[in-house]
């Protein structure tokens, strides 16, 4: 008689633990706060991206990373949350000339919130991932160069 009761308790505990975990995951988020969706930014501007995310829970550690215009790999952001160098409740990413410059037209920025079990010290298998993307528009003139052809006839204009 005790074995069925113990089995029932174990099944109920597993269900409750899973439900609590699901509820925690449902409230997890990552959000890009700057720039804002649809913002127009001059071409060639170095992106400065800021955002927020949910805090990690006791059984996970979480990181935030950024990808711009689907150019891999994801780049880690800098956590700026209070009291902890690993607190991604606020974060930022500052681009540079090799990654993170606004191009002409639509630019897609995606943030990725990845949580790993505390036992996964290499961050190899996330047990939870959320994404948030925005689109901004690069505006302004894109310089063009004319390539001369034979006999002085102007050639095709090629954007730089």
Secondary structure, DSSP 8 states (H G I E B T S, - for coil): -HHHHHHHHHHHHHHHHHHHHHHHHHH--EEEEES-TT-EEETT-B-EEEEEE----TTEEEEEEEEETTEEEEEE-EE--TT-TT-TTEEEEE-BTTB-B--SEEEEEEEEEEEEETT-TT--S-SEEEEEEEEEEEES---EEEEE-GGG-EEEEEE-
